[in-house]
Structures are given as structure tokens and as C-alpha cells.
């Protein structure tokens, strides 16, 4: 079974990867983009129980700045 985990910055935390992407869009495509939000995506192809998937999510998430 494939499990998908998305990890994003919490509201109010600066997303430097998103800011760099926004600047690239503005500079190269000349589009008036106000903001870009990024996420890390993990796909697990394993037979895992919900509790095990949660353990993986916790291992890859910084609880202070990510959710």
C-alpha cells in the first residue's frame, strides 16, 4: 500500500524555498506572483499500520516549524 505524507511550514514561518521559487517566477516569467508555499512529500510503498505511518511522519517533521 502507498502512503502519502505532506510536510509544510506552519503559518507565519518563513518558507525560504517558496520565496526563492516566487522570485524565480517573477524574474524569469515576469508574472506578478505574491507568494509561493512549498511542501515536502513522502511516498511510502510499504504495508504499514496508521500508527507506523504517523511515526514516520513525526521522524521527518520538525514540530516547531512544520506540520
PyMOL commands that set and color helices and strands:
alter all, ss='L'
color gray80, all
select helices_A, chain A and resi 16-29+50-60
alter helices_A, ss='H'
color red, helices_A
select strands_A, chain A and resi 2-8+39-45
alter strands_A, ss='S'
color yellow, strands_A
deselect
rebuild
show_as cartoon
